[in-house]
Amino acid sequence: MSVGLQHYLVVSAVLFSLGLLGVILRRNLLVIYMGLEMMLNAANLALVAFSRFTNNLDGQVFVFFVITVAAAEVAVGLALIVALYRRRQTVHAEDLTCMKL
């Protein structure tokens, strides 16, 4: 039995679904953030799988740019979470309204 494109897409769909559930069901900003990153990685896995099975490097190049943007997103997102924690001593999503000017 060989691993085909369908196997990669199923794993990608499961990872994306778990990330989406984490974003929808949780109140902790860190867990929500990890869910978003899991969804990005699921999309990256699907892009790399399509790229591999079509013998085209476009998907892998696009994944490189997605990872670069995700790294910048991590820096900004974690800075916001740290600022919220310093101000309110909590990282619950409903406390984000205190960050308005």
ZAKEMAR-226442 format. One record per residue: residue number from 1; residue in three letters; x, y, z of N, C-alpha, C in turn. Coordinates in Angstrom, 1 decimal. Layout:
N
+-----+------+--------+--------+--------+--------+--------+--------+--------+--------+--------+
|  nr | rest |    npx |    npy |    npz |   capx |   capy |   capz |    cpx |    cpy |    cpz |
+-----+------+--------+--------+--------+--------+--------+--------+--------+--------+--------+
| NUM |  ALA |      X |      Y |      Z |      X |      Y |      Z |      X |      Y |      Z |
...
+-----+------+--------+--------+--------+--------+--------+--------+--------+--------+--------+
This chain:
101
+-----+------+--------+--------+--------+--------+--------+--------+--------+--------+--------+
|  nr | rest |    npx |    npy |    npz |   capx |   capy |   capz |    cpx |    cpy |    cpz |
+-----+------+--------+--------+--------+--------+--------+--------+--------+--------+--------+
|   1 |  MET |    0.8 |   -1.2 |    0.0 |    0.0 |    0.0 |    0.0 |    0.9 |    1.2 |    0.0 |
|   2 |  SER |    0.7 |    2.1 |   -0.9 |    1.4 |    3.3 |   -1.0 |    0.6 |    4.5 |   -0.5 |
|   3 |  VAL |    1.3 |    5.5 |    0.0 |    0.6 |    6.7 |    0.5 |    0.3 |    7.6 |   -0.7 |
|   4 |  GLY |   -1.0 |    7.9 |   -0.9 |   -1.4 |    8.7 |   -2.0 |   -1.8 |   10.1 |   -1.6 |
|   5 |  LEU |   -2.2 |   10.8 |   -2.6 |   -2.7 |   12.2 |   -2.4 |   -3.9 |   12.3 |   -1.4 |
|   6 |  GLN |   -4.7 |   11.3 |   -1.5 |   -5.9 |   11.3 |   -0.6 |   -5.6 |   11.2 |    0.8 |
|   7 |  HIS |   -4.5 |   10.4 |    1.2 |   -4.1 |   10.3 |    2.5 |   -3.6 |   11.6 |    3.1 |
|   8 |  TYR |   -2.8 |   12.4 |    2.3 |   -2.4 |   13.7 |    2.7 |   -3.5 |   14.6 |    2.9 |
|   9 |  LEU |   -4.5 |   14.6 |    2.0 |   -5.6 |   15.5 |    2.1 |   -6.5 |   15.2 |    3.3 |
|  10 |  VAL |   -6.6 |   13.9 |    3.6 |   -7.4 |   13.5 |    4.8 |   -6.7 |   14.0 |    6.1 |
|  11 |  VAL |   -5.4 |   13.9 |    6.2 |   -4.7 |   14.4 |    7.3 |   -4.8 |   15.9 |    7.4 |
|  12 |  SER |   -4.7 |   16.5 |    6.3 |   -4.8 |   18.0 |    6.2 |   -6.2 |   18.4 |    6.7 |
|  13 |  ALA |   -7.3 |   17.7 |    6.2 |   -8.6 |   18.1 |    6.6 |   -8.8 |   17.9 |    8.1 |
|  14 |  VAL |   -8.3 |   16.8 |    8.6 |   -8.4 |   16.5 |   10.1 |   -7.7 |   17.6 |   10.9 |
|  15 |  LEU |   -6.5 |   18.0 |   10.5 |   -5.8 |   19.1 |   11.2 |   -6.5 |   20.4 |   11.1 |
|  16 |  PHE |   -7.0 |   20.7 |    9.9 |   -7.8 |   21.9 |    9.8 |   -9.0 |   21.9 |   10.6 |
|  17 |  SER |   -9.7 |   20.8 |   10.7 |  -10.9 |   20.7 |   11.5 |  -10.6 |   20.8 |   13.0 |
|  18 |  LEU |   -9.5 |   20.2 |   13.5 |   -9.1 |   20.4 |   14.9 |   -8.8 |   21.8 |   15.2 |
|  19 |  GLY |   -8.1 |   22.5 |   14.3 |   -7.7 |   23.9 |   14.5 |   -9.0 |   24.7 |   14.5 |
|  20 |  LEU |   -9.9 |   24.5 |   13.6 |  -11.2 |   25.2 |   13.6 |  -12.0 |   25.0 |   14.9 |
|  21 |  LEU |  -12.0 |   23.8 |   15.4 |  -12.7 |   23.5 |   16.7 |  -12.0 |   24.3 |   17.8 |
|  22 |  GLY |  -10.7 |   24.3 |   17.8 |  -10.0 |   25.1 |   18.8 |  -10.3 |   26.5 |   18.8 |
|  23 |  VAL |  -10.4 |   27.1 |   17.6 |  -10.7 |   28.5 |   17.5 |  -12.1 |   28.8 |   17.9 |
|  24 |  ILE |  -13.1 |   27.9 |   17.5 |  -14.5 |   28.2 |   17.8 |  -14.8 |   27.9 |   19.3 |
|  25 |  LEU |  -14.3 |   26.9 |   19.9 |  -14.8 |   26.4 |   21.2 |  -14.0 |   27.0 |   22.4 |
|  26 |  ARG |  -12.8 |   27.5 |   22.2 |  -12.0 |   27.9 |   23.3 |  -12.1 |   29.4 |   23.5 |
|  27 |  ARG |  -11.8 |   29.8 |   24.8 |  -11.8 |   31.2 |   25.2 |  -10.4 |   31.7 |   25.4 |
|  28 |  ASN |   -9.4 |   30.8 |   25.6 |   -8.1 |   31.2 |   25.9 |   -7.4 |   31.6 |   24.6 |
|  29 |  LEU |   -6.8 |   32.8 |   24.6 |   -6.2 |   33.3 |   23.3 |   -5.0 |   32.5 |   22.9 |
|  30 |  LEU |   -4.3 |   31.9 |   23.8 |   -3.2 |   31.0 |   23.3 |   -3.7 |   29.8 |   22.6 |
|  31 |  VAL |   -4.7 |   29.2 |   23.1 |   -5.3 |   28.0 |   22.4 |   -5.9 |   28.4 |   21.1 |
|  32 |  ILE |   -6.6 |   29.6 |   21.0 |   -7.1 |   30.1 |   19.8 |   -6.0 |   30.3 |   18.8 |
|  33 |  TYR |   -4.9 |   30.9 |   19.2 |   -3.7 |   31.1 |   18.4 |   -3.1 |   29.8 |   17.9 |
|  34 |  MET |   -3.0 |   28.8 |   18.7 |   -2.5 |   27.6 |   18.3 |   -3.4 |   26.9 |   17.3 |
|  35 |  GLY |   -4.7 |   27.1 |   17.4 |   -5.7 |   26.6 |   16.4 |   -5.5 |   27.3 |   15.1 |
|  36 |  LEU |   -5.3 |   28.6 |   15.1 |   -5.0 |   29.3 |   13.8 |   -3.8 |   28.8 |   13.1 |
|  37 |  GLU |   -2.7 |   28.6 |   13.9 |   -1.5 |   28.0 |   13.4 |   -1.6 |   26.6 |   12.8 |
|  38 |  MET |   -2.5 |   25.8 |   13.5 |   -2.7 |   24.5 |   13.0 |   -3.5 |   24.5 |   11.7 |
|  39 |  MET |   -4.4 |   25.5 |   11.5 |   -5.1 |   25.6 |   10.3 |   -4.2 |   26.0 |    9.2 |
|  40 |  LEU |   -3.2 |   26.9 |    9.4 |   -2.3 |   27.3 |    8.4 |   -1.4 |   26.2 |    8.0 |
|  41 |  ASN |   -1.0 |   25.4 |    9.0 |   -0.1 |   24.2 |    8.7 |   -0.9 |   23.1 |    7.9 |
|  42 |  ALA |   -2.2 |   23.0 |    8.2 |   -3.0 |   22.1 |    7.4 |   -3.1 |   22.5 |    5.9 |
|  43 |  ALA |   -3.2 |   23.8 |    5.7 |   -3.3 |   24.3 |    4.3 |   -1.9 |   24.1 |    3.7 |
|  44 |  ASN |   -0.8 |   24.3 |    4.4 |    0.5 |   24.1 |    3.9 |    0.7 |   22.7 |    3.5 |
|  45 |  LEU |    0.2 |   21.7 |    4.3 |    0.3 |   20.3 |    4.0 |   -0.4 |   20.0 |    2.7 |
|  46 |  ALA |   -1.6 |   20.5 |    2.5 |   -2.3 |   20.3 |    1.3 |   -1.6 |   20.9 |    0.1 |
|  47 |  LEU |   -1.0 |   22.1 |    0.2 |   -0.3 |   22.7 |   -0.9 |    0.9 |   21.9 |   -1.3 |
|  48 |  VAL |    1.7 |   21.4 |   -0.3 |    2.9 |   20.6 |   -0.6 |    2.5 |   19.2 |   -1.2 |
|  49 |  ALA |    1.4 |   18.7 |   -0.7 |    0.9 |   17.4 |   -1.3 |    0.5 |   17.5 |   -2.7 |
|  50 |  PHE |   -0.2 |   18.6 |   -3.0 |   -0.6 |   18.8 |   -4.4 |    0.6 |   19.1 |   -5.3 |
|  51 |  SER |    1.6 |   19.8 |   -4.7 |    2.8 |   20.2 |   -5.4 |    3.6 |   18.9 |   -5.7 |
|  52 |  ARG |    3.6 |   18.0 |   -4.8 |    4.4 |   16.8 |   -5.0 |    3.8 |   15.9 |   -6.0 |
|  53 |  PHE |    2.5 |   15.7 |   -6.0 |    1.8 |   14.8 |   -6.8 |    1.6 |   15.3 |   -8.2 |
|  54 |  THR |    1.7 |   16.6 |   -8.4 |    1.6 |   17.2 |   -9.8 |    3.0 |   17.5 |  -10.4 |
|  55 |  ASN |    4.1 |   17.2 |   -9.6 |    5.4 |   17.5 |  -10.1 |    5.6 |   19.0 |  -10.5 |
|  56 |  ASN |    5.1 |   19.9 |   -9.6 |    5.2 |   21.3 |   -9.9 |    5.6 |   21.9 |   -8.6 |
|  57 |  LEU |    6.6 |   22.8 |   -8.6 |    7.1 |   23.4 |   -7.4 |    6.4 |   24.7 |   -7.0 |
|  58 |  ASP |    5.3 |   25.1 |   -7.7 |    4.6 |   26.3 |   -7.3 |    4.0 |   26.2 |   -5.9 |
|  59 |  GLY |    3.5 |   25.1 |   -5.5 |    2.9 |   25.0 |   -4.2 |    3.9 |   25.1 |   -3.1 |
|  60 |  GLN |    5.1 |   24.5 |   -3.3 |    6.1 |   24.6 |   -2.3 |    6.7 |   26.0 |   -2.2 |
|  61 |  VAL |    6.7 |   26.7 |   -3.2 |    7.2 |   28.1 |   -3.2 |    6.1 |   29.0 |   -2.4 |
|  62 |  PHE |    4.9 |   28.7 |   -2.7 |    3.8 |   29.4 |   -2.0 |    3.8 |   29.1 |   -0.5 |
|  63 |  VAL |    4.1 |   27.9 |   -0.1 |    4.2 |   27.5 |    1.3 |    5.3 |   28.3 |    2.0 |
|  64 |  PHE |    6.4 |   28.5 |    1.2 |    7.5 |   29.3 |    1.8 |    7.0 |   30.7 |    2.2 |
|  65 |  PHE |    6.3 |   31.3 |    1.4 |    5.7 |   32.6 |    1.7 |    4.7 |   32.6 |    2.8 |
|  66 |  VAL |    3.9 |   31.5 |    2.8 |    2.9 |   31.4 |    3.9 |    3.6 |   31.3 |    5.2 |
|  67 |  ILE |    4.7 |   30.5 |    5.3 |    5.4 |   30.3 |    6.5 |    6.1 |   31.6 |    7.0 |
|  68 |  THR |    6.6 |   32.4 |    6.0 |    7.2 |   33.7 |    6.3 |    6.1 |   34.7 |    6.9 |
|  69 |  VAL |    4.9 |   34.7 |    6.3 |    3.9 |   35.5 |    6.9 |    3.4 |   35.0 |    8.2 |
|  70 |  ALA |    3.4 |   33.7 |    8.4 |    3.0 |   33.2 |    9.7 |    4.0 |   33.5 |   10.8 |
|  71 |  ALA |    5.3 |   33.6 |   10.5 |    6.3 |   34.0 |   11.5 |    6.0 |   35.4 |   11.9 |
|  72 |  ALA |    5.7 |   36.3 |   11.0 |    5.4 |   37.7 |   11.3 |    4.1 |   37.8 |   12.2 |
|  73 |  GLU |    3.2 |   36.9 |   11.8 |    1.9 |   36.9 |   12.6 |    2.1 |   36.4 |   14.0 |
|  74 |  VAL |    3.0 |   35.5 |   14.2 |    3.3 |   35.0 |   15.5 |    3.9 |   36.1 |   16.4 |
|  75 |  ALA |    4.8 |   36.9 |   15.8 |    5.5 |   38.0 |   16.6 |    4.4 |   39.0 |   17.0 |
|  76 |  VAL |    3.6 |   39.4 |   16.1 |    2.6 |   40.4 |   16.4 |    1.5 |   39.8 |   17.4 |
|  77 |  GLY |    1.1 |   38.7 |   17.1 |    0.0 |   38.1 |   18.0 |    0.5 |   37.8 |   19.4 |
|  78 |  LEU |    1.7 |   37.3 |   19.5 |    2.2 |   37.1 |   20.9 |    2.5 |   38.4 |   21.6 |
|  79 |  ALA |    2.9 |   39.4 |   20.9 |    3.0 |   40.7 |   21.5 |    1.7 |   41.2 |   22.1 |
|  80 |  LEU |    0.6 |   41.1 |   21.3 |   -0.7 |   41.5 |   21.8 |   -1.1 |   40.7 |   23.0 |
|  81 |  ILE |   -0.9 |   39.4 |   22.9 |   -1.3 |   38.5 |   24.1 |   -0.5 |   38.9 |   25.3 |
|  82 |  VAL |    0.8 |   39.2 |   25.2 |    1.6 |   39.6 |   26.3 |    1.1 |   41.0 |   26.9 |
|  83 |  ALA |    0.8 |   41.9 |   26.0 |    0.3 |   43.2 |   26.4 |   -1.1 |   43.0 |   27.1 |
|  84 |  LEU |   -1.9 |   42.2 |   26.6 |   -3.2 |   41.9 |   27.3 |   -3.0 |   41.3 |   28.7 |
|  85 |  TYR |   -2.1 |   40.4 |   28.8 |   -1.8 |   39.7 |   30.1 |   -1.2 |   40.7 |   31.1 |
|  86 |  ARG |   -0.3 |   41.6 |   30.6 |    0.2 |   42.6 |   31.5 |   -0.8 |   43.6 |   32.0 |
|  87 |  ARG |   -1.8 |   43.9 |   31.2 |   -2.8 |   44.9 |   31.6 |   -3.9 |   44.2 |   32.4 |
|  88 |  ARG |   -4.4 |   43.0 |   32.1 |   -5.5 |   42.4 |   32.8 |   -5.2 |   41.2 |   33.5 |
|  89 |  GLN |   -4.0 |   40.6 |   33.5 |   -3.6 |   39.4 |   34.1 |   -4.5 |   38.2 |   33.7 |
|  90 |  THR |   -4.9 |   38.2 |   32.5 |   -5.7 |   37.2 |   31.9 |   -5.5 |   37.1 |   30.4 |
|  91 |  VAL |   -5.8 |   36.0 |   29.8 |   -5.6 |   35.8 |   28.4 |   -6.9 |   35.3 |   27.7 |
|  92 |  HIS |   -8.0 |   35.7 |   28.3 |   -9.3 |   35.3 |   27.7 |   -9.7 |   36.3 |   26.6 |
|  93 |  ALA |  -10.4 |   35.7 |   25.6 |  -10.7 |   36.5 |   24.4 |  -11.6 |   37.6 |   24.6 |
|  94 |  GLU |  -12.5 |   37.5 |   25.6 |  -13.5 |   38.6 |   25.8 |  -12.9 |   39.8 |   26.5 |
|  95 |  ASP |  -11.6 |   39.7 |   27.0 |  -11.0 |   40.8 |   27.6 |  -10.2 |   41.6 |   26.6 |
|  96 |  LEU |  -10.3 |   41.3 |   25.3 |   -9.6 |   42.1 |   24.3 |  -10.2 |   43.5 |   24.1 |
|  97 |  THR |  -11.4 |   43.7 |   24.5 |  -12.0 |   45.1 |   24.3 |  -11.3 |   46.1 |   25.2 |
|  98 |  CYS |  -10.6 |   45.7 |   26.2 |   -9.9 |   46.7 |   27.0 |   -8.6 |   47.2 |   26.3 |
|  99 |  MET |   -8.3 |   46.7 |   25.2 |   -7.1 |   47.1 |   24.4 |   -7.4 |   48.3 |   23.5 |
| 100 |  LYS |   -8.7 |   48.7 |   23.4 |   -9.1 |   49.8 |   22.6 |   -8.6 |   51.1 |   23.2 |
| 101 |  LEU |   -8.4 |   52.1 |   22.3 |   -8.0 |   53.4 |   22.8 |   -9.1 |   54.3 |   23.1 |
+-----+------+--------+--------+--------+--------+--------+--------+--------+--------+--------+
